[in-house]
Amino acid sequence: MLEIIDPGPQTSVQDVGRQGTIVLGIPPSGAQDAFSLRAGNLLVGNPTGGPLLLRRDPGAAGLEILLGGFKARALADLVVAITGAQVGVTVDGVTVPQWRAFLLRKESVLALGMSKAGARAYLAVHGGVEVPPYLGSRATHMRGQFGGLEGRTLRKGDRLPIGAAQADPGALIGRRLAPKHIPTLAQPWRVRVVAGPEEDIFTSESVDAFYATEWKLNPKSDRTGMRFIGPALSFKPGRPRYLIDDAGQDPSNITIDPGAPVGTIQVPSGVEPIVLGVDSPTIGGYARIATVITTDMGAVGQARPFERVRFARTAYDDAVAAIRAQDAVIAESSVLG
């Protein structure tokens, strides 16, 4: 069991997320940076799950820790790993490395400093966080108040049950991810996208500006949507036939609210593109200029307020190749020690 001493700004229980619930209007939730959580689970000997586009396994649940400032006490010997944002990890005041499995002894205190790079750190623990699953996943959707621990962020005094050991803890200690596979956490963040269904209703100048701009993350961003500050984008005069008057007079409105998968970039009124996050609505009625590819949602999730982000166009086939390549990294061949 793990006792929360200080949850920091926001900490929640997350796995890779739900699959098959979008038809019910329920988003996948899960880790905003799924690669970091999966890598942590790999190091501590847990099921890694995902990516959900390739398989239906959400993997073991861990903790997503926003901006650091987290502290917890082990109530039993636990094998853990911290991945994701650079947060400065200590155990009883002694520094320990990230991206490496280590033993957290009973009554020891694990502390994460405030983030120096990246926004979200992940705590994986051998056995996984054993909160009750909801619709096949332990991921927390805070606004929906379901999943995780009572559908909410963690509080001081919470005690999290940990699943039974599935391997010899001694064999897990010291496992680390090969350095070449550890993501670089630096701005400007390069985020690859494929063209959106309504790219054609934006002026060519606005499409060019979308890709040429170094956008800044609006601090009014969360797991539902990440807004980006930059130039206003404009629309072509007139309205295509599928944008009839029932959609409203705003040129960014489209007639029927279509599906809006995670990563969809909507541009309401041409102002501040919004990248839909893992807790986002499953439909939306605004023009979609692009969609972030699955592998690069981790970069979006690691950007901190006012950090710079550049969107780069990529082809669909390249996006598929990227997710398969990233998935191949979550394998024993990537582990050292």
C-alpha atoms as one frame of an Amber mdcrd trajectory, in Angstrom:
protein
   0.000   0.000   0.000   1.090   3.584  -0.696   0.041   6.497   1.520  -0.202
   9.971  -0.015   1.513  12.654   2.069   1.312  15.466  -0.518  -0.373  14.945
  -3.909   1.101  18.105  -5.438  -0.945  20.251  -7.842  -2.741  17.273  -9.383
  -2.145  13.524  -9.130  -4.465  10.850 -10.452  -4.567   7.107 -11.029  -4.139
   6.321 -14.726  -3.493   3.376 -17.007  -3.333   3.552 -20.813  -7.100   4.192
 -21.019 -10.433   2.753 -22.062 -11.219   1.294 -25.448 -14.595   0.930 -27.095
 -16.381   3.544 -24.973 -16.341   6.445 -27.427 -19.619   5.157 -28.896 -21.072
   5.739 -25.413 -19.760   9.304 -25.359 -17.021   8.326 -22.875 -13.430   9.348
 -23.696 -10.512   6.971 -23.142  -8.835   8.997 -20.362  -5.574   7.352 -19.251
  -2.054   8.773 -19.246  -1.609  11.916 -21.311   1.934  10.693 -22.013   1.219
   6.997 -22.459   4.770   6.137 -23.493   6.214   7.271 -20.166   3.705   5.260
 -18.140   4.182   2.183 -20.318   7.963   2.458 -19.976   7.623   2.672 -16.191
   5.442  -0.417 -16.145   7.970  -2.223 -18.312  10.758  -1.444 -15.839   8.820
  -2.707 -12.799   7.563  -5.867 -14.485   3.917  -4.880 -15.010   1.658  -5.357
 -18.029   2.428  -2.325 -20.186  -0.835  -2.207 -22.114  -1.608  -0.162 -25.220
  -1.278   1.583 -27.441  -5.023   1.279 -27.704  -4.904   1.557 -31.483  -3.015
  -1.748 -31.589  -4.441  -3.735 -28.660  -7.207  -3.678 -26.078  -5.089  -3.968
 -22.928  -4.994  -0.840 -20.685  -2.026  -2.220 -18.743  -1.302  -1.688 -15.054
  -2.397   1.524 -13.362   0.137   3.987 -11.996   0.071   7.640 -10.988   0.181
  10.683 -13.272   1.765  13.562 -11.341   1.334  17.054 -12.767   4.336  19.389
 -12.302   5.785  17.386  -9.398   5.636  18.404  -5.737   4.491  14.896  -4.795
   5.277  12.929  -1.634   4.190   9.456  -0.483   5.093   6.830   2.128   5.464
   3.130   1.378   3.469   0.934   3.733   5.230  -2.173   2.400   8.367  -2.873
   0.384   7.626  -1.774  -3.194   9.522  -1.793  -6.488   8.856   1.487  -8.276
  10.073   3.645 -11.161   9.585   7.319 -11.989   9.427   8.335 -15.653   8.233
  11.332 -17.672   8.999  14.881 -16.537  12.314  15.662 -14.853  11.278  16.168
 -11.258  14.233  15.347  -9.008  13.393  12.145  -7.115  14.494  11.401  -3.555
  13.895   8.582  -1.086  14.320   9.677   2.535  16.243  12.658   1.203  18.649
  10.640  -0.969  18.536  11.262  -4.725  17.569   8.351  -6.950  17.552   8.291
 -10.778  14.508   8.348 -12.993  13.764   5.774 -15.689  15.138   3.050 -13.383
  13.413   0.529 -11.097  14.379   0.746  -7.427  13.274  -0.624  -4.070  11.135
   1.672  -1.922  11.321   0.114   1.509   8.475   0.064   4.016   8.099   3.420
   5.838  10.417   5.179   3.366   9.227   8.481   1.918   9.326   9.054  -1.833
   9.433  12.724  -2.856   9.309  14.408  -6.265  10.482  17.993  -6.649   8.818
  20.498  -8.943   9.315  19.819 -12.627  12.443  21.185 -14.283  11.469  19.916
 -17.744   8.221  18.370 -18.891   4.858  18.640 -17.177   3.845  15.112 -16.175
   5.793  12.491 -14.225   4.621   8.902 -13.819   4.977   6.575 -10.855   4.821
   2.884 -11.740   4.810   0.298  -8.951   5.175  -3.457  -9.324   1.702  -4.997
  -9.022  -0.022  -1.820 -10.182  -2.412   0.448  -8.312  -5.386  -1.823  -7.583
  -8.371   0.509  -7.572 -11.622  -0.969  -8.977 -11.792  -0.931 -12.792 -14.581
   0.989 -14.521 -15.552  -0.046 -18.059 -12.398  -2.104 -18.346  -9.925   0.510
 -17.112  -8.677   2.080 -13.886  -8.092   5.456 -15.554  -9.528   8.497 -13.775
 -11.835  10.938 -15.553 -11.956  13.798 -13.063 -14.785  15.812 -14.601 -16.876
  12.701 -15.104 -16.042  11.554 -11.564 -15.436   7.936 -12.509 -12.506   5.545
 -12.554  -9.378   5.802 -10.442  -9.863   6.410  -6.733 -13.484   7.510  -6.313
 -13.315   9.322  -9.645 -11.125  12.123  -8.282  -7.590  13.398  -7.898  -5.614
  12.145  -4.921  -5.646  13.838  -1.526  -3.407  13.851   1.520  -4.050  10.711
   3.553  -5.286   8.551   0.668  -4.060   4.969   0.815  -3.664   3.163  -2.472
  -3.798  -0.651  -2.595  -1.083  -2.296  -4.666  -1.572  -5.538  -6.580   0.165
  -8.780  -5.702   3.745  -9.290  -6.858   4.031 -11.206 -10.105   7.811 -11.535
 -10.181  10.830 -11.683  -7.887  11.357  -8.061  -6.759  15.103  -8.649  -6.571
  15.180  -9.387 -10.283  13.512  -6.043 -11.082  15.693  -3.670  -9.059  18.128
  -1.731 -11.259  16.299  -2.286 -14.532  16.566   0.866 -16.640  15.495   2.040
 -20.040  18.267   2.337 -22.607  19.208   6.056 -22.792  18.513   6.252 -26.532
  14.838   5.554 -25.832  14.347   8.227 -23.160  12.438  11.154 -24.711  14.069
  14.567 -24.911  12.061  17.096 -22.908  12.798  20.454 -24.512  11.028  23.249
 -26.322  10.139  24.062 -28.968   8.190  20.816 -28.884   7.837  19.261 -32.324
   4.396  17.723 -32.719   3.506  15.820 -35.879  -0.011  16.054 -37.272  -2.051
  14.795 -40.192  -4.339  17.156 -42.093  -7.784  17.614 -40.587 -11.097  17.073
 -42.410 -11.823  20.810 -42.603  -8.357  22.079 -43.467  -9.790  23.153 -46.831
 -12.085  25.815 -45.321  -9.124  27.746 -43.870  -7.329  30.228 -46.143  -4.031
  28.989 -47.536  -2.283  31.771 -45.627  -3.796  30.527 -42.370  -2.797  26.936
 -43.068   0.749  28.117 -43.727   0.684  30.178 -40.530  -0.531  27.192 -38.523
   2.598  25.234 -39.457   5.031  28.184 -39.382   4.049  29.509 -35.940   5.710
  28.676 -32.640   2.535  28.420 -30.585   2.595  28.899 -26.814   0.622  26.682
 -24.464  -2.144  28.633 -22.745  -2.056  28.008 -18.976  -5.832  27.496 -19.179
  -5.208  23.996 -20.497  -5.884  20.584 -19.012  -6.449  16.959 -19.922  -9.664
  17.925 -21.721  -8.058  20.351 -24.112  -4.757  22.170 -24.569  -5.102  25.667
 -26.006  -2.342  27.401 -27.929  -1.672  31.130 -28.127  -0.722  32.572 -31.483
  -2.090  34.358 -34.551  -5.767  34.223 -35.464  -6.569  31.895 -38.350  -9.074
  32.911 -40.986 -11.534  31.049 -43.175 -12.254  31.210 -46.879 -15.230  33.382
 -47.852 -18.482  31.533 -48.466 -19.400  28.191 -46.947 -19.012  24.732 -48.466
 -22.243  22.831 -49.036 -21.723  20.684 -45.937 -21.593  23.826 -43.768 -25.210
  24.918 -44.126 -26.853  27.683 -42.106 -27.989  25.273 -39.390 -24.396  25.246
 -38.192 -24.601  28.871 -37.090 -22.964  32.020 -38.396 -19.479  31.529 -36.983
 -17.305  30.327 -39.891 -15.633  27.735 -37.655 -18.936  25.966 -36.967 -19.719
  22.815 -38.925 -23.161  21.408 -39.460 -23.111  18.090 -37.666 -20.953  17.495
 -34.602 -18.577  14.829 -35.959 -16.381  12.419 -34.064 -13.429  14.082 -32.364
 -10.713  11.556 -31.467  -7.932  12.377 -29.033  -5.502  14.724 -30.754  -8.104
  16.517 -32.875  -7.190  20.209 -33.290 -10.252  22.430 -33.345 -10.070  26.162
 -33.991 -13.200  27.877 -32.586 -13.693  31.226 -34.345 -10.166  30.885 -35.712
  -8.688  31.731 -32.301  -6.386  29.560 -30.173  -6.270  26.048 -31.668  -7.311
  23.428 -29.108  -5.714  19.977 -29.056  -8.280  17.617 -27.573  -6.772  15.581
 -24.741  -7.493  12.156 -23.323 -10.482  13.448 -21.293 -12.001  15.434 -24.169
 -15.550  15.231 -25.514 -15.982  12.557 -28.161 -17.699  14.875 -30.653 -17.186
  18.516 -31.571 -18.732  21.146 -33.788 -15.713  23.236 -34.774 -13.505  23.101
 -37.846 -10.670  20.581 -37.477  -7.468  21.850 -39.073  -5.346  18.833 -38.102
  -4.997  15.840 -35.770  -1.956  15.115 -33.595  -0.599  11.632 -34.253  -0.849
   9.183 -31.365   2.865   9.016 -30.539   3.178  12.797 -30.270   0.352  13.307
 -27.780   3.022  12.624 -25.169   4.924  15.732 -26.296   1.746  17.811 -26.084
   1.138  16.465 -22.586   4.686  17.323 -21.497   4.558  20.971 -22.609   4.323
  23.428 -19.726   2.441  26.750 -19.718   3.822  29.252 -22.250   6.274  26.748
 -23.697   6.613  26.790 -27.473   5.161  24.110 -29.759   5.594  23.681 -33.523
   3.184  21.532 -35.523   4.689  19.550 -38.397   2.671  17.938 -41.176   3.181
  14.211 -41.682   1.583  11.526 -43.812  -0.890   8.955 -42.494   1.426   6.051
 -43.341   4.254   7.734 -41.450   1.961   8.184 -38.426   1.163   4.463 -38.443
   4.861   3.623 -38.760   5.645   5.924 -35.816   3.195   4.222 -33.477   4.482
   0.776 -34.424   8.072   1.917 -33.884   7.251   3.391 -30.473   5.370   0.256
 -29.490   8.438  -1.815 -30.367  10.464   0.153 -27.806   8.243  -1.161 -24.990
  10.055  -4.494 -24.966  12.671  -6.329 -22.907  15.261  -5.531 -25.563  15.029
  -1.871 -24.486  15.822  -2.652 -20.845  19.334  -2.559 -19.388  20.502  -3.914
 -16.063
